Amino acid sequence: MPSILRRLLKNQQAATLIEYSLIVALIATATVTGMDAIGNGMRNVMTSVSNAMN
C-alpha cells in the first residue's frame, strides 16, 4: 500500500487529484455541519411558533 501512495505522489497529476479530493472533502464536511446547524435553528423556530399557536 505505501508503494502505491509513493507512486501516486510522484505523479504530478495524481498529486493534484489528491489535493482537490481533500479540498472537496473539506467543503462537503463544512457544508454538512452548516446545514445541521441551520436545521437545528429552524426546528427551534418552528417549535416556538407551534407553542405560540397552542
C-alpha positions as a Markdown table, in Angstrom:
| # | Residue | x | y | z |
|---|---|---|---|---|
| 1 | Met | 0.0 | 0.0 | 0.0 |
| 2 | Pro | 2.7 | 2.6 | 0.8 |
| 3 | Ser | 4.4 | 1.9 | -2.5 |
| 4 | Ile | 1.1 | 2.8 | -4.3 |
| 5 | Leu | 0.9 | 6.1 | -2.4 |
| 6 | Arg | 4.5 | 6.9 | -3.2 |
| 7 | Arg | 4.0 | 6.3 | -6.9 |
| 8 | Leu | 0.8 | 8.4 | -6.9 |
| 9 | Leu | 2.5 | 11.3 | -5.1 |
| 10 | Lys | 5.4 | 11.2 | -7.6 |
| 11 | Asn | 2.9 | 11.6 | -10.4 |
| 12 | Gln | 2.0 | 15.3 | -10.5 |
| 13 | Gln | -1.5 | 14.8 | -11.9 |
| 14 | Ala | -2.3 | 12.2 | -9.2 |
| 15 | Ala | -0.9 | 14.6 | -6.5 |
| 16 | Thr | -3.2 | 17.3 | -7.9 |
| 17 | Leu | -6.1 | 15.0 | -7.9 |
| 18 | Ile | -5.5 | 14.0 | -4.3 |
| 19 | Glu | -5.2 | 17.7 | -3.3 |
| 20 | Tyr | -8.5 | 18.5 | -5.0 |
| 21 | Ser | -10.2 | 15.5 | -3.4 |
| 22 | Leu | -9.1 | 16.7 | 0.0 |
| 23 | Ile | -10.4 | 20.2 | -0.7 |
| 24 | Val | -13.8 | 18.7 | -1.8 |
| 25 | Ala | -14.0 | 16.6 | 1.3 |
| 26 | Leu | -13.3 | 19.6 | 3.5 |
| 27 | Ile | -16.0 | 21.6 | 1.7 |
| 28 | Ala | -18.5 | 18.8 | 2.0 |
| 29 | Thr | -17.8 | 18.4 | 5.7 |
| 30 | Ala | -18.3 | 22.1 | 6.3 |
| 31 | Thr | -21.5 | 22.1 | 4.3 |
| 32 | Val | -23.0 | 19.2 | 6.2 |
| 33 | Thr | -22.0 | 20.8 | 9.5 |
| 34 | Gly | -23.6 | 24.1 | 8.4 |
| 35 | Met | -26.8 | 22.5 | 7.2 |
| 36 | Asp | -27.1 | 20.7 | 10.5 |
| 37 | Ala | -26.8 | 23.9 | 12.4 |
| 38 | Ile | -29.4 | 25.6 | 10.2 |
| 39 | Gly | -31.7 | 22.6 | 10.6 |
| 40 | Asn | -31.5 | 22.8 | 14.4 |
| 41 | Gly | -32.2 | 26.5 | 14.3 |
| 42 | Met | -35.2 | 26.1 | 12.1 |
| 43 | Arg | -36.5 | 23.3 | 14.3 |
| 44 | Asn | -36.3 | 25.7 | 17.3 |
| 45 | Val | -38.1 | 28.4 | 15.4 |
| 46 | Met | -40.9 | 26.1 | 14.3 |
| 47 | Thr | -41.3 | 24.7 | 17.8 |
| 48 | Ser | -41.6 | 28.2 | 19.2 |
| 49 | Val | -44.2 | 29.1 | 16.5 |
| 50 | Ser | -46.1 | 25.9 | 17.3 |
| 51 | Asn | -46.1 | 26.5 | 21.0 |
| 52 | Ala | -47.3 | 30.1 | 20.5 |
| 53 | Met | -50.2 | 28.9 | 18.4 |
| 54 | Asn | -51.4 | 26.5 | 21.1 |
